[in-house]
Amino acid sequence: MVAHGLALEPTQFRDLMARGKVRVLCERGIGEDEGQYRVTFYYRRQRHRFVTDLAGNLIT
């Protein structure tokens, strides 16, 4: 899902992650967003963001 969001092939995405070329930011929700996490993957000028619950189930 993330590879597709960054317009990469899955094998290419895994390789870039292993080499530290894809950055990840994970933010924990507070207040009305408590119990959710926003995860953003960055590669070059592209980004792919989604929100999960505590169990890692995709919300958006």
Rosetta constraint file for C-alpha pairs under 8 A:
AtomPair CA 1 CA 5 HARMONIC 6.23 0.50
AtomPair CA 2 CA 6 HARMONIC 6.27 0.50
AtomPair CA 2 CA 41 HARMONIC 7.54 0.50
AtomPair CA 2 CA 48 HARMONIC 6.59 0.50
AtomPair CA 3 CA 7 HARMONIC 6.16 0.50
AtomPair CA 3 CA 8 HARMONIC 4.91 0.50
AtomPair CA 3 CA 9 HARMONIC 5.99 0.50
AtomPair CA 3 CA 10 HARMONIC 5.38 0.50
AtomPair CA 3 CA 13 HARMONIC 5.53 0.50
AtomPair CA 4 CA 8 HARMONIC 5.69 0.50
AtomPair CA 4 CA 9 HARMONIC 6.87 0.50
AtomPair CA 4 CA 10 HARMONIC 7.52 0.50
AtomPair CA 5 CA 47 HARMONIC 7.69 0.50
AtomPair CA 5 CA 48 HARMONIC 5.49 0.50
AtomPair CA 6 CA 43 HARMONIC 7.12 0.50
AtomPair CA 6 CA 46 HARMONIC 6.23 0.50
AtomPair CA 6 CA 47 HARMONIC 6.41 0.50
AtomPair CA 6 CA 48 HARMONIC 6.14 0.50
AtomPair CA 8 CA 12 HARMONIC 6.25 0.50
AtomPair CA 8 CA 13 HARMONIC 5.96 0.50
AtomPair CA 9 CA 13 HARMONIC 6.11 0.50
AtomPair CA 10 CA 14 HARMONIC 6.22 0.50
AtomPair CA 11 CA 15 HARMONIC 6.23 0.50
AtomPair CA 12 CA 16 HARMONIC 6.16 0.50
AtomPair CA 13 CA 17 HARMONIC 6.10 0.50
AtomPair CA 13 CA 22 HARMONIC 7.90 0.50
AtomPair CA 14 CA 18 HARMONIC 6.14 0.50
AtomPair CA 15 CA 19 HARMONIC 6.27 0.50
AtomPair CA 16 CA 20 HARMONIC 6.16 0.50
AtomPair CA 16 CA 21 HARMONIC 5.02 0.50
AtomPair CA 16 CA 22 HARMONIC 5.90 0.50
AtomPair CA 17 CA 21 HARMONIC 5.83 0.50
AtomPair CA 17 CA 22 HARMONIC 5.14 0.50
AtomPair CA 17 CA 23 HARMONIC 7.67 0.50
AtomPair CA 21 CA 43 HARMONIC 6.76 0.50
AtomPair CA 22 CA 41 HARMONIC 6.64 0.50
AtomPair CA 22 CA 42 HARMONIC 5.57 0.50
AtomPair CA 22 CA 43 HARMONIC 4.92 0.50
AtomPair CA 22 CA 44 HARMONIC 7.96 0.50
AtomPair CA 23 CA 41 HARMONIC 5.68 0.50
AtomPair CA 23 CA 42 HARMONIC 5.02 0.50
AtomPair CA 23 CA 43 HARMONIC 6.62 0.50
AtomPair CA 24 CA 39 HARMONIC 7.04 0.50
AtomPair CA 24 CA 40 HARMONIC 5.65 0.50
AtomPair CA 24 CA 41 HARMONIC 4.56 0.50
AtomPair CA 24 CA 42 HARMONIC 6.28 0.50
AtomPair CA 25 CA 39 HARMONIC 5.73 0.50
AtomPair CA 25 CA 40 HARMONIC 5.16 0.50
AtomPair CA 25 CA 41 HARMONIC 6.56 0.50
AtomPair CA 26 CA 37 HARMONIC 6.68 0.50
AtomPair CA 26 CA 38 HARMONIC 5.74 0.50
AtomPair CA 26 CA 39 HARMONIC 4.44 0.50
AtomPair CA 26 CA 40 HARMONIC 6.46 0.50
AtomPair CA 27 CA 37 HARMONIC 5.52 0.50
AtomPair CA 27 CA 38 HARMONIC 5.12 0.50
AtomPair CA 27 CA 39 HARMONIC 6.39 0.50
AtomPair CA 28 CA 34 HARMONIC 7.39 0.50
AtomPair CA 28 CA 35 HARMONIC 7.55 0.50
AtomPair CA 28 CA 36 HARMONIC 6.20 0.50
AtomPair CA 28 CA 37 HARMONIC 4.62 0.50
AtomPair CA 28 CA 38 HARMONIC 6.57 0.50
AtomPair CA 29 CA 33 HARMONIC 4.59 0.50
AtomPair CA 29 CA 34 HARMONIC 4.63 0.50
AtomPair CA 29 CA 35 HARMONIC 6.28 0.50
AtomPair CA 29 CA 36 HARMONIC 5.18 0.50
AtomPair CA 29 CA 37 HARMONIC 5.69 0.50
AtomPair CA 29 CA 38 HARMONIC 7.38 0.50
AtomPair CA 30 CA 34 HARMONIC 4.35 0.50
AtomPair CA 30 CA 35 HARMONIC 7.64 0.50
AtomPair CA 35 CA 53 HARMONIC 5.90 0.50
AtomPair CA 35 CA 54 HARMONIC 5.59 0.50
AtomPair CA 36 CA 51 HARMONIC 6.67 0.50
AtomPair CA 36 CA 52 HARMONIC 5.57 0.50
AtomPair CA 36 CA 53 HARMONIC 4.47 0.50
AtomPair CA 36 CA 54 HARMONIC 5.94 0.50
AtomPair CA 37 CA 51 HARMONIC 5.49 0.50
AtomPair CA 37 CA 52 HARMONIC 5.24 0.50
AtomPair CA 37 CA 53 HARMONIC 6.23 0.50
AtomPair CA 37 CA 54 HARMONIC 7.17 0.50
AtomPair CA 38 CA 49 HARMONIC 7.02 0.50
AtomPair CA 38 CA 50 HARMONIC 5.79 0.50
AtomPair CA 38 CA 51 HARMONIC 4.39 0.50
AtomPair CA 38 CA 52 HARMONIC 6.53 0.50
AtomPair CA 39 CA 49 HARMONIC 5.63 0.50
AtomPair CA 39 CA 50 HARMONIC 5.56 0.50
AtomPair CA 39 CA 51 HARMONIC 6.22 0.50
AtomPair CA 39 CA 52 HARMONIC 7.87 0.50
AtomPair CA 40 CA 47 HARMONIC 6.64 0.50
AtomPair CA 40 CA 48 HARMONIC 5.64 0.50
AtomPair CA 40 CA 49 HARMONIC 4.23 0.50
AtomPair CA 40 CA 50 HARMONIC 6.61 0.50
AtomPair CA 41 CA 47 HARMONIC 5.48 0.50
AtomPair CA 41 CA 48 HARMONIC 5.25 0.50
AtomPair CA 41 CA 49 HARMONIC 6.35 0.50
AtomPair CA 42 CA 46 HARMONIC 5.82 0.50
AtomPair CA 42 CA 47 HARMONIC 4.47 0.50
AtomPair CA 42 CA 48 HARMONIC 6.71 0.50
AtomPair CA 43 CA 47 HARMONIC 6.31 0.50
AtomPair CA 50 CA 58 HARMONIC 7.28 0.50
AtomPair CA 50 CA 59 HARMONIC 7.43 0.50
AtomPair CA 50 CA 60 HARMONIC 5.42 0.50
AtomPair CA 51 CA 58 HARMONIC 6.07 0.50
AtomPair CA 51 CA 59 HARMONIC 5.33 0.50
AtomPair CA 51 CA 60 HARMONIC 5.18 0.50
AtomPair CA 52 CA 56 HARMONIC 5.15 0.50
AtomPair CA 52 CA 57 HARMONIC 5.18 0.50
AtomPair CA 52 CA 58 HARMONIC 4.48 0.50
AtomPair CA 52 CA 59 HARMONIC 5.08 0.50
AtomPair CA 52 CA 60 HARMONIC 7.18 0.50
AtomPair CA 53 CA 57 HARMONIC 5.44 0.50
AtomPair CA 53 CA 58 HARMONIC 6.76 0.50
AtomPair CA 53 CA 59 HARMONIC 6.73 0.50
